[in-house]
Amino acid sequence: MKKPAITMLLHIMLMISLVSAGELTYDMATGKITGFDLTTPDNPDAPGSYENSTEVWQNDGFVGRLTYRGDPTTLTFTNSGPIASGTVYNRFYFTFFTNGTTKLDRWREFFLVARVKGLYHNGSQHDFSGVNTAIATNGGSVPIAFGAGPELVSPGQQGYNDSGGNGTYNGTNGYMYRYKYQFIWVDVTVILTSQKKNLKKGYYITQFNATTTTNLRYTLQLIGEVDPNNNQQEPSAFYFGIESVVSNPFPYTDLFSKNSMGNSLHVGKLRYFSLLDSADVKFSSNPAGTAATFTLTSAGVNPVPYSLVFDLTKPNENAELITSAGISYESAYLSTISPIDGSSTPANIIEGDLRIFLPAETYPLAGTYSSTIYCILTQT
């Protein structure tokens, strides 16, 4: 049986600035997104008790890792799901979910504990922060003091070698990397507090965003439970998101020479991840999901037509021109490999790149142009 469709938007703009893109993804590792037992609070259950050097990822509430590439940033955690009623603190809450409806007056409170670490280019792990950060309230954050990524420097520039040492790169001495680490990751753990209201048997959901200062975002939806019976259907825990990989706005010169499928501009990355539910995704130029006529628009001037390409990478298929809103792409049950330790997590996955290109010899008038691509997911 198909579930109601979910629509995500990729909004793109053209203008005169360019900033570097980054990447924020989820690595389950030994964590989980379902099966959090809400019956008993953690001990201790105060945020200050966890702001020390003791690792907490071994706890039953370990969610997994958020992996990051980009410049130094701050990662902020905000509630993006149901808002519990009758709470005392501004924290995070699992709320009761039954028959598609959330009961906001039934909840269990929690906060998050995060720990930032790095992976050197030689594959060695580095617990450089050495301490945990408690995300004690909605809107709390954790600093990421170092950048990460595979980018290289030119001879004469300062760089890092594969073990994190720094120096001036001379073309042969190994100080070739722009960033000290190839990946930064953040261990995220749920800590249940004693604060609760009207708990009853069944399933509970929570949803929160992790967002960088450059607006990279990952949304985590978690499922908790209190001794559910066989007649209660477990809600779906999944991730579905579109990440922009260009600055917004970006300069028209980046797009002008892109005039074919083989020479197109990469503007976004689509990801779907679910342990339980398969899905398919379609693309449209209108919110009704019925058209595939993509244009860049600006006030007072004629729209500029462009073509949309979807390059499905998981499961791996050939790139395809989106000529109809009826073209769909199905998930596959695949193993995702952790970039940190090589561990494997099987899940229903759709991943792919969104690319655009213009007709040759397109010369629009000056202005700021925008377009919205509607990405419509249906779970099955």
SERO-4910 file (N, C-alpha, C, O; in steps of 0.05 Angstrom, whole numbers):
BEGIN
 pado doro    nc1    nc2    nc3   cac1   cac2   cac3    cc1    cc2    cc3    oc1    oc2    oc3
  Met    A     17    -24      0      0      0      0     18     25      0     37     27     15
  Lys    A     11     44    -17     27     68    -19     18     87      3     -5     89     10
  Lys    A     38    102     14     33    122     34     31    149     21     39    152     -2
  Pro    A     20    170     35     18    196     23     45    206     13     66    202     26
  Ala    A     45    220    -10     70    230    -22     81    252     -5     67    267      7
  Ile    A    108    255     -6    122    275      8    137    292    -13    151    280    -30
  Thr    A    135    318    -12    148    335    -32    170    351    -19    166    364      1
  Met    A    194    350    -31    216    367    -23    222    386    -46    217    380    -69
  Leu    A    232    410    -39    238    431    -59    268    436    -61    282    437    -41
  Leu    A    277    439    -86    304    449    -90    301    476   -104    292    477   -127
  His    A    308    498    -90    304    525   -101    332    535   -109    350    536    -93
  Ile    A    334    543   -134    360    552   -144    358    581   -154    337    589   -164
  Met    A    379    596   -150    380    624   -158    406    630   -172    427    618   -165
  Leu    A    406    648   -192    430    656   -206    435    686   -199    417    702   -201
  Met    A    460    692   -192    467    720   -189    498    722   -191    509    711   -210
  Ile    A    511    735   -172    539    742   -177    558    734   -155    579    747   -151
  Ser    A    552    714   -139    570    706   -118    574    676   -119    558    661   -131
  Leu    A    595    667   -106    602    638   -106    615    631    -79    635    644    -72
  Val    A    605    611    -65    618    602    -41    622    572    -44    609    559    -60
  Ser    A    641    561    -28    646    533    -30    624    516    -18    611    525      2
  Ala    A    618    493    -30    597    476    -20    609    457      0    633    454      2
  Gly    A    592    443     16    601    423     35    582    399     34    566    397     15
  Glu    A    585    382     54    568    358     54    563    350     83    582    349     99
  Leu    A    538    343     89    530    333    115    513    309    111    491    311     99
  Thr    A    522    286    121    507    261    117    506    245    143    518    252    163
  Tyr    A    490    223    142    486    206    165    500    179    162    498    167    140
  Asp    A    513    170    182    526    144    183    515    129    208    522    137    230
  Met    A    499    108    204    487     95    227    507     82    245    504     81    269
  Ala    A    529     72    234    550     58    250    536     36    267    522     20    257
  Thr    A    541     37    294    528     18    312    503     30    325    493     19    344
  Gly    A    493     52    314    470     66    326    444     55    315    442     33    304
  Lys    A    423     72    318    396     63    310    379     88    307    385    109    318
  Ile    A    357     85    291    337    106    289    309     97    298    290    113    299
  Thr    A    307     72    306    282     61    317    289     45    342    312     38    347
  Gly    A    268     38    357    271     21    380    282     33    405    292     19    423
  Phe    A    279     60    408    287     73    433    267     66    455    243     73    453
  Asp    A    276     53    476    258     45    498    254     69    517    273     78    530
  Leu    A    230     80    517    224    104    533    214     99    561    206    117    575
  Thr    A    214     74    569    203     66    594    218     79    618    206     89    637
  Thr    A    244     78    617    261     86    640    280    107    632    293    105    611
  Pro    A    283    129    647    302    150    640    331    140    644    336    121    658
  Asp    A    349    154    631    378    148    635    387    157    663    374    175    675
  Asn    A    408    145    672    420    153    698    450    156    695    464    137    690
  Pro    A    460    181    698    446    206    705    430    217    682    433    208    659
  Asp    A    412    236    688    395    248    667    398    278    666    380    292    656
  Ala    A    420    289    676    425    318    675    447    324    654    467    309    653
  Pro    A    443    344    638    463    350    617    491    354    627    510    345    615
  Gly    A    494    367    650    520    372    660    536    347    667    561    348    669
  Ser    A    522    325    672    536    300    680    550    288    656    567    270    660
  Tyr    A    545    297    632    557    285    608    578    303    595    590    295    575
  Glu    A    582    327    606    601    345    594    629    340    605    640    356    620
  Asn    A    639    317    598    665    308    607    678    291    585    668    291    563
  Ser    A    699    277    592    714    261    571    703    233    567    712    219    549
  Thr    A    684    224    584    674    197    582    657    193    557    638    207    553
  Glu    A    665    173    541    650    167    516    622    158    523    618    143    543
  Val    A    602    166    507    574    157    512    562    143    488    539    135    489
  Trp    A    577    140    466    566    127    443    560     97    447    545     85    432
  Gln    A    571     86    468    565     58    474    537     55    487    527     33    490
  Asn    A    525     77    495    499     77    508    477     66    489    481     67    465
  Asp    A    455     57    501    433     46    485    420     68    468    407     62    448
  Gly    A    424     93    474    412    115    460    429    126    437    423    147    426
  Phe    A    450    112    429    468    121    407    452    121    381    441    101    372
  Val    A    451    145    368    437    148    343    455    141    319    446    130    299
  Gly    A    480    148    321    499    145    299    516    170    295    519    186    314
  Arg    A    527    173    272    546    195    266    534    213    245    522    204    226
  Leu    A    539    239    248    535    258    226    563    263    215    580    273    229
  Thr    A    567    258    189    593    262    177    593    288    161    573    294    148
  Tyr    A    615    302    163    616    329    151    641    334    135    663    325    143
  Arg    A    637    348    113    660    358     97    654    388     91    632    395     83
  Gly    A    674    405     95    671    433     90    689    449    109    706    438    123
  Asp    A    685    475    109    701    493    126    692    490    155    670    479    160
  Pro    A    708    500    174    699    500    202    672    513    205    666    532    190
  Thr    A    655    502    222    627    511    224    617    506    252    631    498    270
  Thr    A    591    512    256    577    505    280    553    488    272    538    496    253
  Leu    A    548    466    286    525    449    280    504    454    301    508    450    325
  Thr    A    480    463    292    458    471    310    436    451    307    428    443    285
  Phe    A    425    442    330    403    422    331    377    436    338    375    448    359
  Thr    A    357    433    321    331    445    326    308    426    321    310    409    302
  Asn    A    288    427    337    264    411    333    250    418    307    246    442    302
  Ser    A    243    398    291    229    403    266    204    386    264    191    384    243
  Gly    A    197    372    286    174    355    286    152    365    305    151    389    310
  Pro    A    135    347    315    114    355    333    125    370    358    146    363    368
  Ile    A    110    389    368    118    405    391    101    395    415     77    400    416
  Ala    A    114    382    434    100    371    457     87    394    474     98    416    475
  Ser    A     65    388    486     51    408    503     56    402    533     59    379    540
  Gly    A     55    423    549     58    419    578     86    413    587     89    402    609
  Thr    A    106    421    572    134    415    579    144    437    598    134    459    599
  Val    A    165    430    613    178    449    632    202    462    619    207    486    622
  Tyr    A    218    446    605    243    455    593    241    456    563    224    442    551
  Asn    A    257    472    551    257    474    521    277    454    510    299    462    500
  Arg    A    270    429    512    288    408    503    276    393    478    263    405    462
  Phe    A    281    367    476    271    351    454    252    330    466    255    323    489
  Tyr    A    232    321    450    211    304    461    202    283    441    196    290    417
  Phe    A    200    259    450    186    238    436    156    242    442    148    242    465
  Thr    A    139    244    421    110    247    426     95    223    415    103    211    395
  Phe    A     73    217    428     57    193    422     46    194    393     36    215    385
  Phe    A     48    172    379     38    171    351     21    146    347     30    124    352
  Thr    A     -3    151    338    -21    128    333    -40    134    310    -51    156    308
  Asn    A    -43    115    292    -62    117    269    -57    143    253    -76    156    244
  Gly    A    -32    150    250    -25    174    234    -28    200    249    -24    221    237
  Thr    A    -34    199    275    -39    224    290    -20    225    314    -14    205    327
  Thr    A    -10    250    318      8    254    341     -8    266    364    -23    284    361
  Lys    A     -3    254    388    -16    264    413      5    280    428     24    269    439
  Leu    A      2    307    427     23    324    438     24    324    469     44    334    480
  Asp    A      4    314    482      4    314    511     14    288    523     11    283    547
  Arg    A     26    271    506     39    246    515     67    246    505     72    245    481
  Trp    A     87    247    523    114    250    514    135    241    535    129    238    559
  Arg    A    159    237    525    183    233    541    204    253    532    209    255    508
  Glu    A    216    267    551    236    287    545    264    274    541    270    254    554
  Phe    A    280    287    524    308    279    521    325    302    513    315    323    504
  Phe    A    351    299    516    370    318    505    391    301    490    391    277    491
  Leu    A    409    315    476    429    301    460    457    306    471    462    327    483
  Val    A    474    286    467    502    289    474    518    285    448    514    264    434
  Ala    A    535    304    441    551    303    417    580    303    423    589    314    443
  Arg    A    596    290    405    625    290    408    637    291    380    630    275    363
  Val    A    654    311    375    665    316    349    692    303    346    709    305    364
  Lys    A    697    288    324    722    274    319    730    278    290    714    287    273
  Gly    A    754    270    284    764    273    256    777    248    246    786    231    261
  Leu    A    776    244    219    789    222    206    812    233    188    806    248    169
  Tyr    A    837    227    195    859    236    179    858    224    151    844    205    146
  His    A    873    236    133    874    226    106    886    198    103    882    185     83
  Asn    A    901    190    124    912    163    123    894    142    135    901    119    138
  Gly    A    869    151    144    850    132    155    850    130    185    833    115    196
  Ser    A    868    143    198    869    142    228    848    161    240    844    183    230
  Gln    A    836    152    262    816    168    276    830    186    297    850    179    309
  His    A    818    210    301    829    229    320    807    241    336    790    256    326
  Asp    A    806    235    362    786    247    380    797    274    390    805    277    413
  Phe    A    798    293    371    812    318    377    798    336    398    811    351    412
  Ser    A    771    333    400    757    350    420    761    339    448    765    355    467
  Gly    A    761    313    451    767    301    477    745    302    498    747    290    519
  Val    A    724    317    492    702    320    511    675    319    496    674    323    472
  Asn    A    654    314    511    627    314    500    615    342    502    623    359    519
  Thr    A    595    348    485    579    372    487    550    364    490    540    349    474
  Ala    A    537    373    512    509    367    516    492    388    501    495    412    505
  Ile    A    475    378    483    456    395    469    431    395    487    412    380    482
  Ala    A    431    413    507    412    411    529    385    423    522    365    416    534
  Thr    A    384    441    502    359    454    495    355    454    464    375    452    449
  Asn    A    331    456    456    324    460    428    339    485    418    336    507    430
  Gly    A    355    483    397    371    505    387    400    504    397    415    522    391
  Gly    A    407    484    413    434    481    422    453    474    399    444    465    378
  Ser    A    479    478    404    498    474    382    524    463    392    530    463    416
  Val    A    540    453    373    567    443    378    585    454    357    579    453    333
  Pro    A    608    466    365    627    477    346    643    455    332    651    435    344
  Ile    A    648    459    306    667    442    291    690    460    283    688    475    264
  Ala    A    712    457    298    734    476    296    752    472    272    767    490    265
  Phe    A    750    449    259    768    442    236    751    436    212    728    428    214
  Gly    A    762    441    188    750    434    163    758    406    155    776    394    166
  Ala    A    744    395    135    750    369    125    743    367     95    725    380     86
  Gly    A    758    350     81    752    346     53    776    336     38    798    336     49
  Pro    A    773    329     13    795    318     -3    810    339    -20    829    332    -34
  Glu    A    802    364    -18    814    385    -34    844    388    -30    854    383     -8
  Leu    A    859    395    -51    888    397    -50    896    427    -52    881    444    -61
  Val    A    921    432    -44    932    459    -46    953    458    -69    961    437    -78
  Ser    A    961    482    -77    982    484    -98   1009    487    -85   1011    496    -62
  Pro    A   1031    481   -100   1058    485    -89   1061    514    -80   1053    533    -93
  Gly    A   1074    517    -56   1078    543    -44   1056    550    -24   1060    570     -9
  Gln    A   1035    535    -23   1013    541     -4   1016    523     21   1029    502     20
  Gln    A   1005    533     43   1004    517     68    984    494     65    962    498     55
  Gly    A    992    470     75    974    447     73    980    428     95    996    433    113
  Tyr    A    966    405     94    969    383    113    978    358    100    971    353     76
  Asn    A    993    341    115    999    314    104    978    294    113    959    302    126
  Asp    A    981    269    106    960    249    112    957    242    141    937    229    148
  Ser    A    975    251    158    973    246    187    967    271    202    968    271    227
  Gly    A    960    293    188    952    318    202    973    338    207    968    359    217
  Gly    A    998    332    200   1020    352    202   1017    374    182   1006    369    160
  Asn    A   1026    398    188   1022    420    170   1049    431    161   1069    430    176
  Gly    A   1050    443    138   1074    455    127   1069    467     99   1046    466     90
  Thr    A   1089    477     87   1087    488     60   1091    466     39   1111    452     40
  Tyr    A   1072    464     21   1073    443      1   1093    451    -21   1090    473    -33
  Asn    A   1112    433    -27   1131    440    -48   1127    422    -73   1144    422    -92
  Gly    A   1105    408    -74   1100    390    -97   1106    361    -92   1096    344   -106
  Thr    A   1123    355    -71   1130    328    -66   1131    320    -37   1133    296    -30
  Asn    A   1129    339    -18   1134    333     10   1109    324     25   1111    319     50
  Gly    A   1087    320     12   1063    308     25   1044    328     38   1022    320     46
  Tyr    A   1051    354     40   1033    373     53   1013    383     31   1011    407     26
  Met    A    999    365     20    983    371     -4    953    377      2    939    387    -16
  Tyr    A    944    371     26    915    373     32    907    400     43    922    412     60
  Arg    A    885    411     33    875    437     43    866    434     72    870    453     88
  Tyr    A    853    412     79    842    408    105    858    387    121    869    368    109
  Lys    A    858    390    147    872    371    164    860    343    163    874    323    166
  Tyr    A    834    342    159    820    316    160    805    311    133    798    329    119
  Gln    A    802    285    127    785    279    104    756    278    111    739    283     94
  Phe    A    749    272    136    722    273    147    722    284    175    740    277    191
  Ile    A    702    299    182    695    304    210    670    288    216    653    287    198
  Trp    A    668    277    239    642    265    246    634    272    275    651    279    291
  Val    A    608    271    279    597    279    305    580    255    315    560    248    303
  Asp    A    590    242    337    574    221    350    550    235    364    553    255    378
  Val    A    526    224    359    501    235    371    487    214    387    482    192    378
  Thr    A    482    220    412    469    201    431    445    214    444    447    237    453
  Val    A    423    200    446    399    209    460    401    201    490    407    178    496
  Ile    A    396    221    507    395    216    536    367    223    546    358    246    545
  Leu    A    352    202    556    325    206    566    326    218    594    341    210    610
  Thr    A    308    238    599    307    250    625    283    238    640    267    222    629
  Ser    A    280    246    665    257    237    682    231    251    675    210    244    685
  Gln    A    233    273    659    209    288    652    192    273    632    202    265    610
  Lys    A    167    268    638    149    253    621    120    262    626    115    275    647
  Lys    A    102    256    608     74    262    612     56    241    598     59    236    575
  Asn    A     38    230    614     17    212    603     28    190    586     16    183    565
  Leu    A     50    178    593     61    156    577     42    133    576     31    125    597
  Lys    A     37    122    553     21     97    550     35     79    530     53     88    516
  Lys    A     26     55    529     39     36    511     35     44    482     13     52    474
  Gly    A     56     41    466     54     48    438     80     60    427    101     59    440
  Tyr    A     78     73    404    101     84    391    101    115    394     81    128    396
  Tyr    A    126    126    393    130    155    396    150    164    375    168    149    367
  Ile    A    147    188    365    165    199    345    177    225    354    166    239    370
  Thr    A    200    231    343    213    257    345    228    263    320    236    244    306
  Gln    A    230    288    313    245    296    289    260    322    295    249    341    306
  Phe    A    286    322    288    301    346    292    322    350    269    330    330    257
  Asn    A    329    375    264    348    381    244    376    386    256    378    397    278
  Ala    A    397    378    242    424    387    247    432    405    224    432    396    201
  Thr    A    439    430    229    444    450    208    470    464    213    476    472    235
  Thr    A    486    467    191    511    482    193    506    511    188    484    519    181
  Thr    A    527    528    193    524    557    189    521    563    159    512    585    153
  Thr    A    528    545    141    524    549    113    499    536    103    495    532     78
  Asn    A    481    528    122    454    518    115    454    490    103    435    482     90
  Leu    A    476    474    107    474    446    102    456    434    124    459    442    148
  Arg    A    438    416    117    419    406    137    415    376    134    413    366    112
  Tyr    A    413    363    157    405    335    157    383    332    177    385    342    200
  Thr    A    361    319    170    338    315    187    337    286    197    337    268    181
  Leu    A    336    283    223    334    256    235    307    253    247    297    269    262
  Gln    A    293    231    239    268    223    251    272    197    266    281    177    255
  Leu    A    267    197    292    272    174    309    245    163    320    226    178    324
  Ile    A    245    137    325    221    123    335    227    112    362    245     95    365
  Gly    A    211    120    382    213    108    409    189     90    415    169     90    399
  Glu    A    190     76    436    167     58    442    165     53    472    185     54    487
  Val    A    140     47    480    134     38    507    118     13    505     93     14    502
  Asp    A    131    -10    505    119    -36    505     95    -38    485     72    -44    494
  Pro    A     99    -33    459     76    -33    441     66    -62    437     81    -81    440
  Asn    A     40    -64    430     29    -91    424     28    -95    394     35    -78    378
  Asn    A     21   -120    387     22   -128    358      2   -113    341      5   -112    316
  Asn    A    -18   -100    353    -38    -86    338    -30    -58    331    -44    -44    316
  Gln    A     -8    -48    342      0    -21    337     22    -20    316     42    -34    318
  Gln    A     17     -5    295     35     -3    272     58     16    278     53     39    286
  Glu    A     83      7    273    106     24    278    108     46    257    106     40    233
  Pro    A    111     71    265    115     93    245    141     88    229    158     73    237
  Ser    A    142    101    206    166     99    189    187    119    198    182    142    202
  Ala    A    212    109    202    234    126    207    251    127    182    260    107    172
  Phe    A    255    151    171    269    153    146    282    181    143    276    199    158
  Tyr    A    299    184    123    309    210    115    303    214     86    308    196     69
  Phe    A    293    238     79    289    246     51    297    275     50    285    292     63
  Gly    A    317    281     34    326    309     32    340    316      6    349    298     -8
  Ile    A    340    341      0    354    352    -24    375    372    -14    368    391      0
  Glu    A    399    367    -21    421    385    -13    430    401    -37    438    390    -58
  Ser    A    431    428    -35    442    444    -56    472    442    -55    484    443    -33
  Val    A    485    439    -78    514    438    -79    526    462    -94    550    462   -100
  Val    A    509    482    -99    519    507   -109    511    529    -90    493    526    -74
  Ser    A    525    552    -92    517    575    -75    490    584    -84    482    581   -108
  Asn    A    475    597    -67    449    608    -73    448    637    -65    445    643    -41
  Pro    A    452    656    -84    452    652   -113    480    644   -123    500    647   -109
  Phe    A    481    635   -149    507    629   -161    509    644   -188    488    652   -199
  Pro    A    532    650   -198    535    667   -222    526    652   -248    530    628   -251
  Tyr    A    514    668   -265    505    657   -291    528    645   -307    524    627   -323
  Thr    A    552    656   -303    575    646   -318    580    616   -312    592    602   -329
  Asp    A    572    606   -289    575    578   -282    558    560   -300    564    537   -305
  Leu    A    536    572   -310    516    556   -325    517    561   -355    509    543   -370
  Phe    A    527    584   -363    526    592   -391    537    571   -410    526    566   -432
  Ser    A    559    558   -403    572    539   -421    562    511   -418    572    493   -432
  Lys    A    542    507   -401    531    480   -396    507    476   -415    486    487   -411
  Asn    A    512    460   -437    492    459   -458    484    431   -467    473    427   -488
  Ser    A    491    411   -450    484    383   -458    483    366   -433    492    374   -411
  Met    A    471    342   -435    471    323   -413    499    317   -403    504    316   -379
  Gly    A    518    314   -422    545    307   -415    560    330   -403    581    327   -391
  Asn    A    551    355   -408    564    379   -397    543    395   -384    533    415   -395
  Ser    A    535    387   -360    513    400   -345    524    408   -317    544    398   -308
  Leu    A    509    427   -305    518    438   -279    504    422   -256    480    420   -255
  His    A    521    412   -238    511    397   -215    500    418   -194    515    434   -184
  Val    A    474    416   -189    461    436   -171    451    424   -145    447    438   -126
  Gly    A    446    398   -144    435    386   -120    440    356   -118    445    343   -138
  Lys    A    437    346    -93    440    318    -88    415    309    -73    407    321    -52
  Leu    A    402    287    -83    378    276    -70    386    251    -54    401    234    -64
  Arg    A    375    248    -30    380    225    -14    355    215     -1    339    231     10
  Tyr    A    350    189     -2    329    176     13    341    152     27    356    137     15
  Phe    A    333    148     53    345    126     69    323    117     88    312    132    104
  Ser    A    316     91     87    297     79    106    304     50    110    310     35     91
  Leu    A    303     42    135    308     14    141    285     -4    133    289    -27    127
  Leu    A    260      7    132    237     -9    128    223     -5    102    214    -24     90
  Asp    A    220     20     93    202     26     71    217     32     45    235     48     44
  Ser    A    208     18     23    217     24     -3    202     49    -12    183     58      1
  Ala    A    211     61    -34    199     86    -43    205     91    -73    223     78    -84
  Asp    A    191    110    -84    199    120   -111    198    151   -111    183    162    -95
  Val    A    213    163   -128    214    192   -129    210    202   -158    219    189   -177
  Lys    A    196    224   -161    191    237   -186    198    266   -185    201    277   -163
  Phe    A    200    279   -208    208    308   -209    187    323   -225    177    313   -245
  Ser    A    182    347   -216    162    364   -230    170    393   -228    185    401   -211
  Ser    A    158    409   -247    163    438   -247    140    452   -233    140    477   -231
  Asn    A    119    438   -224     97    450   -210     90    434   -185     96    410   -184
  Pro    A     77    447   -165     72    432   -140     52    410   -143     51    392   -126
  Ala    A     36    410   -164     16    388   -168     30    363   -178     17    342   -178
  Gly    A     55    365   -187     69    342   -197     61    332   -224     62    309   -230
  Thr    A     52    351   -241     41    343   -267     56    355   -291     48    349   -313
  Ala    A     77    371   -286     90    384   -309    121    380   -306    131    377   -284
  Ala    A    134    382   -329    163    380   -329    175    400   -349    192    394   -366
  Thr    A    165    425   -346    174    447   -363    189    466   -344    177    483   -331
  Phe    A    216    463   -344    232    478   -324    242    504   -335    252    505   -357
  Thr    A    238    526   -320    247    552   -329    259    568   -306    251    564   -283
  Leu    A    277    585   -312    288    605   -294    272    631   -299    271    641   -321
  Thr    A    262    643   -277    245    666   -280    256    690   -265    269    687   -244
  Ser    A    251    714   -276    258    739   -263    237    760   -270    226    759   -292
  Ala    A    231    778   -252    209    797   -255    214    814   -280    235    825   -284
  Gly    A    194    815   -297    194    834   -320    209    824   -345    210    839   -364
  Val    A    219    799   -344    233    789   -368    223    762   -375    209    749   -359
  Asn    A    229    753   -399    219    727   -408    233    705   -393    257    707   -387
  Pro    A    219    683   -386    232    661   -373    253    647   -390    251    648   -415
  Val    A    273    635   -377    294    622   -391    290    592   -388    292    582   -365
  Pro    A    285    577   -409    281    548   -406    308    534   -400    329    542   -410
  Tyr    A    306    512   -385    330    496   -380    321    467   -378    297    461   -375
  Ser    A    340    449   -381    334    420   -379    345    409   -353    366    417   -343
  Leu    A    329    390   -341    337    377   -316    345    349   -322    332    334   -336
  Val    A    368    341   -310    379    314   -312    380    302   -284    389    315   -265
  Phe    A    372    276   -281    376    262   -256    395    239   -261    390    221   -278
  Asp    A    417    239   -246    437    218   -248    435    201   -223    446    207   -202
  Leu    A    421    178   -226    417    160   -204    442    144   -198    452    130   -215
  Thr    A    453    148   -174    478    135   -167    474    111   -149    491     93   -149
  Lys    A    453    110   -133    446     87   -116    416     83   -118    401     99   -107
  Pro    A    406     62   -131    421     43   -148    433     56   -173    422     76   -182
  Asn    A    455     46   -182    469     60   -204    456     55   -231    453     32   -240
  Glu    A    447     77   -243    435     75   -270    446     99   -286    458    117   -275
  Asn    A    441     98   -312    450    120   -330    434    145   -324    411    144   -316
  Ala    A    448    168   -327    434    194   -324    412    196   -344    414    185   -367
  Glu    A    390    210   -337    366    211   -354    355    240   -354    355    253   -334
  Leu    A    347    248   -377    334    275   -381    305    273   -371    291    255   -379
  Ile    A    297    291   -354    270    291   -344    252    306   -364    250    330   -364
  Thr    A    238    291   -380    220    302   -400    191    299   -393    173    310   -407
  Ser    A    185    285   -371    157    281   -362    157    278   -332    175    267   -320
  Ala    A    135    289   -320    132    286   -291    125    257   -283    125    251   -259
  Gly    A    120    240   -303    114    212   -297    138    194   -294    135    171   -286
  Ile    A    162    205   -300    186    188   -297    192    184   -268    194    204   -253
  Ser    A    195    160   -259    200    155   -231    225    137   -227    233    123   -245
  Tyr    A    236    139   -203    260    124   -196    255    109   -169    246    121   -150
  Glu    A    260     83   -169    253     67   -146    278     62   -128    300     60   -138
  Ser    A    273     59   -103    294     53    -84    304     24    -88    290      8   -101
  Ala    A    327     19    -78    338     -9    -78    348    -15    -50    357      3    -35
  Tyr    A    347    -40    -42    357    -48    -16    387    -54    -18    395    -74    -29
  Leu    A    402    -35     -8    431    -36    -12    446    -32     15    434    -24     35
  Ser    A    471    -39     15    488    -34     39    502     -8     35    515     -3     15
  Thr    A    500      9     56    516     34     56    541     29     72    540     17     94
  Ile    A    563     38     62    589     34     75    598     59     90    599     81     78
  Ser    A    604     57    115    613     79    131    640     90    121    659     74    117
  Pro    A    642    116    116    668    127    108    688    128    131    712    133    127
  Ile    A    678    124    156    695    126    179    709     99    185    733     98    190
  Asp    A    693     77    186    705     52    194    699     29    175    707      6    181
  Gly    A    685     34    153    679     13    134    657     -6    141    652    -25    127
  Ser    A    642      0    163    620    -18    170    597    -14    151    596      5    136
  Ser    A    579    -35    150    558    -36    130    531    -35    143    526    -49    163
  Thr    A    512    -19    131    485    -17    140    466    -21    117    466     -5     99
  Pro    A    450    -43    116    431    -47     94    406    -30     98    396    -28    120
  Ala    A    396    -17     76    373      0     78    362      4     50    375     -2     30
  Asn    A    337     14     49    325     23     24    336     50     17    334     69     33
  Ile    A    348     53     -7    363     77    -13    356     87    -41    353     72    -60
  Ile    A    354    113    -43    355    127    -68    375    150    -65    373    166    -46
  Glu    A    395    151    -82    414    173    -82    420    181   -111    422    164   -129
  Gly    A    422    207   -116    428    216   -143    434    245   -144    428    260   -125
  Asp    A    445    254   -167    452    282   -171    433    295   -190    425    283   -210
  Leu    A    425    319   -184    408    336   -201    426    355   -216    442    369   -204
  Arg    A    424    355   -243    440    372   -260    422    387   -279    400    378   -286
  Ile    A    431    411   -287    416    427   -306    434    437   -328    458    439   -325
  Phe    A    421    442   -352    437    454   -373    418    472   -390    393    468   -390
  Leu    A    429    490   -405    415    510   -421    416    503   -451    434    488   -459
  Pro    A    397    512   -467    401    511   -496    426    528   -503    431    548   -490
  Ala    A    440    519   -524    463    534   -532    456    563   -540    434    568   -550
  Glu    A    475    581   -536    471    609   -544    447    622   -530    431    635   -543
  Thr    A    445    618   -504    424    630   -488    435    655   -475    454    654   -460
  Tyr    A    422    678   -481    432    704   -471    409    719   -457    397    736   -470
  Pro    A    404    713   -432    382    727   -418    390    755   -411    414    762   -410
  Leu    A    370    772   -405    375    798   -395    386    797   -367    382    777   -353
  Ala    A    399    819   -358    410    820   -331    388    818   -310    366    827   -315
  Gly    A    394    805   -288    374    803   -267    380    779   -249    400    765   -254
  Thr    A    364    775   -229    366    752   -212    344    732   -219    320    739   -218
  Tyr    A    351    708   -227    332    688   -236    330    666   -215    349    660   -201
  Ser    A    306    654   -214    303    632   -195    285    610   -207    271    615   -227
  Ser    A    287    587   -195    270    564   -204    267    545   -181    285    543   -164
  Thr    A    244    531   -180    239    511   -160    235    484   -173    218    482   -191
  Ile    A    249    464   -165    246    437   -174    231    421   -152    241    420   -130
  Tyr    A    208    409   -159    193    394   -139    201    365   -141    198    352   -162
  Cys    A    210    354   -118    219    327   -117    199    312    -99    196    317    -75
  Ile    A    184    293   -111    160    281    -98    166    252    -92    171    236   -110
  Leu    A    166    245    -66    172    218    -57    146    204    -48    130    216    -34
  Thr    A    143    179    -57    121    162    -48    132    137    -36    145    122    -50
  Gln    A    126    132    -10    135    107      3    115     85     -3     91     90     -5
  Thr    A    126     60     -4    109     38    -10    112     16     11     99     -5     10
***
